[in-house]
């Protein structure tokens, strides 16, 4: 299959119209379609600099433009031609091996936070990326991670009748550990002027 850069104008329009975008992709698809219809060479070059198919172009454009919120201005393609929006993790706050707050930081110092959680058979998680909400302050990132786990554990506690997915003993242990984490990271430290023996 030839790359989209080698298509005629009509072939490009047909390929773009054939692409079935999800709701969040529609704006990017429309911008690309209008650029082709209007023969806007600069805009066409912008889009086609992101890949050789409509699918790859749209996904890469959206990831790149979202990355601008985190200070990423260079196009960083992996060996398969995709722009990955993952942020490097600068801190992992572990309650146990399956329950962790991940704090990622971009090149401009902006943070993103995600959590991994498990309360028995139920659980989930993700890696910090440009698709998360940008957070300017480290302490605020920690607060949001703690709040997300609190929300997950509260939901699990409300559904403990499903003891396979929501284990009451495990939820109690995780809630206690989360209180310790909250105390350690968010409560002010008391400083003393004198050591008392």
Beta strands, then each sheet from edge to edge (+ up, - down):
strand 1: 88-96
strand 2: 99-105
strand 3: 111-118
strand 4: 123-125
sheet 1: 1+ 2- 3+ 4-
end
